[in-house]
Amino acid sequence: MTVTTEADSSPMTYSKMRGVIAVLTAFMKQRRMGLNDFIQKLATNSYACKHPEVQSILNMGSPQDTELLNSNPSPPPSPSQQINLGPSSNPTAKPSDFNFLKVIGKGSFGKVLLARHRTDDQFYAVKVLQKKAILKKKEEKHIMSERNVLLKNVKHPFLVGLHYSFQTADKLYFVLDYINGGELFYHLQRERCFLEPRARFYAAEIASALGYLHSLNIVYRDLKPENILLDSQGHIVLTDFGLCKENIEPNGTTSTFCGTPEYLAPEVLHKQPYDRTVDWWCLGAVLYEMLYGLPPFYSRNTAEMYDNILNKPLQLKPNISNAARNLLEGLLQKDRSKRLGCSQDFTEIKDHMFFSPINWDDLNAKKLTPPFNPNVSGPNDLRHFDPEFTDEPVPSSIGCSPDSALVTSSIQEAAEAFLGFSYAPSMDSYL
């Protein structure tokens, strides 16, 4: 069978069409990987790249995304382009300090592992990233931004904490709080949707975390159920700060095309400057998904979903309260200048009638009983992690530094690109 479109006069065979469908299907199955990885998958599939719908998606990406169409990838940054935040403040930490026990997550540049410190016997989630993969995709600024944001999270109850970070010649290590209540995505998959009181509790804790980031002039930009964890008591913990944008003043804007397709705000899709209200749009999308089981404007066809986000009116079924309806209409307002939160940010959210049952001081003090208890028996209880991760063997290379004889010039370049990454908190961080 041959398919020809007006936009592309070259014939597309059945096998080529299957290639396009396979790429798009893989995206839907692996949405946790986010927009950047989706664009890269499309860009590296020669059949898919010729398809007009795929071209339109790629053209919406950033210049960095479209560079992927070039068959000759750019070399790693030169020394003059490398990031240097000053001398390392924790030169003694090393991989052999830990027993790496299980893989509990995977991302574009590495893995997250459950690890036990050999000295204090404490459990941590250690995020291990491959420098060469980061540099190849030109993502070093996002990684360093993630580190910077993590350093500011020590004072908020619903943001994952960084204990310290360190590096070897070829890897970066984040030593993070170990959270084992499972992703909100995991629980939504199992239960399909939540009752309104449970959704309100989670939305309130998420809003509190976003409001705190905004108070630091940080826009989160990638809120989705995969980035929202439950701790062992059932409280929210926001994680993965790789797409955060720092130094956005209350009226400031940015314009990078990034996020996850299902949760992109209309102004991002329009490639217009956007502000911190993109986070309130995403809160609306996550609340909608908690109540209804799917994101708003969702379609298995990505181009159709984008069109829905831009043009389709919000449709709400009658099985939610008027307060929930009003909040969703305010958060999922396509015009950001009319969106709830556009003038007074978090204050507008927490004062909304939907949250009237919430005592915000008690919420932030974790005095409110979570509506769901993960009932984990201890750190080794991995029941809420996807077996896709936990069944994977721990790579033997994770816990050791590379042999000095094997450190090539490219690895040395990678090492120099992340000077200043290592961090150990000062004692007053704990006071």
DAVEN-V713872 format. One record per residue. RES is the residue in one small letter. PHI is phi as a letter, one per 40 degrees, with the letter a starting at -180 (999 if undefined). Layout:
[[RES	PHI] [RES	PHI]]
//
This chain:
[[m	999] [t	b] [v	b] [t	b] [t	b] [e	c] [a	c] [d	a] [s	c] [s	c] [p	c] [m	b] [t	c] [y	c] [s	c] [k	c] [m	c] [r	c] [g	c] [v	c] [i	c] [a	c] [v	c] [l	c] [t	c] [a	c] [f	c] [m	c] [k	c] [q	b] [r	c] [r	c] [m	c] [g	g] [l	c] [n	d] [d	c] [f	c] [i	c] [q	c] [k	c] [l	c] [a	c] [t	c] [n	b] [s	c] [y	c] [a	c] [c	c] [k	c] [h	c] [p	c] [e	c] [v	c] [q	d] [s	c] [i	c] [l	c] [n	c] [m	c] [g	c] [s	c] [p	d] [q	c] [d	c] [t	c] [e	c] [l	c] [l	c] [n	c] [s	c] [n	b] [p	c] [s	c] [p	c] [p	d] [p	c] [s	c] [p	d] [s	c] [q	c] [q	c] [i	c] [n	b] [l	c] [g	h] [p	c] [s	c] [s	b] [n	a] [p	c] [t	c] [a	c] [k	a] [p	d] [s	c] [d	c] [f	b] [n	c] [f	c] [l	b] [k	a] [v	c] [i	b] [g	a] [k	a] [g	a] [s	c] [f	b] [g	i] [k	b] [v	b] [l	b] [l	c] [a	b] [r	b] [h	c] [r	c] [t	c] [d	c] [d	g] [q	c] [f	c] [y	b] [a	c] [v	b] [k	c] [v	b] [l	b] [q	c] [k	c] [k	c] [a	c] [i	c] [l	c] [k	c] [k	c] [k	f] [e	b] [e	c] [k	c] [h	c] [i	c] [m	c] [s	c] [e	d] [r	c] [n	c] [v	c] [l	d] [l	c] [k	c] [n	c] [v	c] [k	b] [h	b] [p	c] [f	b] [l	b] [v	c] [g	b] [l	c] [h	c] [y	a] [s	b] [f	a] [q	a] [t	b] [a	c] [d	b] [k	b] [l	b] [y	b] [f	c] [v	b] [l	b] [d	d] [y	c] [i	b] [n	b] [g	c] [g	g] [e	c] [l	d] [f	d] [y	c] [h	c] [l	c] [q	d] [r	c] [e	b] [r	g] [c	a] [f	b] [l	c] [e	d] [p	c] [r	c] [a	c] [r	c] [f	c] [y	c] [a	c] [a	c] [e	c] [i	c] [a	c] [s	c] [a	c] [l	c] [g	c] [y	c] [l	d] [h	c] [s	c] [l	c] [n	g] [i	b] [v	b] [y	c] [r	g] [d	b] [l	c] [k	a] [p	d] [e	c] [n	c] [i	b] [l	b] [l	b] [d	c] [s	c] [q	c] [g	h] [h	c] [i	c] [v	b] [l	c] [t	b] [d	g] [f	b] [g	c] [l	b] [c	c] [k	b] [e	c] [n	g] [i	b] [e	c] [p	d] [n	b] [g	c] [t	b] [t	a] [s	a] [t	c] [f	c] [c	a] [g	h] [t	b] [p	d] [e	c] [y	b] [l	c] [a	c] [p	d] [e	c] [v	c] [l	c] [h	c] [k	f] [q	c] [p	d] [y	b] [d	b] [r	c] [t	c] [v	c] [d	c] [w	c] [w	d] [c	c] [l	c] [g	c] [a	c] [v	c] [l	c] [y	d] [e	c] [m	c] [l	c] [y	b] [g	g] [l	b] [p	c] [p	c] [f	g] [y	c] [s	a] [r	c] [n	c] [t	c] [a	c] [e	c] [m	c] [y	c] [d	c] [n	c] [i	d] [l	c] [n	b] [k	c] [p	c] [l	c] [q	b] [l	b] [k	c] [p	c] [n	c] [i	b] [s	c] [n	c] [a	c] [a	c] [r	c] [n	c] [l	c] [l	c] [e	c] [g	c] [l	c] [l	c] [q	c] [k	c] [d	c] [r	c] [s	c] [k	b] [r	c] [l	d] [g	h] [c	c] [s	b] [q	b] [d	f] [f	d] [t	d] [e	c] [i	c] [k	c] [d	c] [h	c] [m	c] [f	d] [f	c] [s	d] [p	c] [i	c] [n	c] [w	c] [d	c] [d	c] [l	c] [n	c] [a	c] [k	f] [k	c] [l	c] [t	c] [p	d] [p	c] [f	a] [n	b] [p	c] [n	f] [v	c] [s	c] [g	i] [p	d] [n	c] [d	c] [l	b] [r	c] [h	c] [f	c] [d	c] [p	d] [e	d] [f	c] [t	c] [d	c] [e	c] [p	c] [v	c] [p	c] [s	c] [s	c] [i	c] [g	c] [c	b] [s	c] [p	c] [d	d] [s	d] [a	c] [l	c] [v	c] [t	c] [s	c] [s	c] [i	c] [q	c] [e	c] [a	c] [a	c] [e	c] [a	c] [f	b] [l	d] [g	g] [f	c] [s	c] [y	a] [a	b] [p	c] [s	c] [m	c] [d	c] [s	c] [y	c] [l	c]]
//
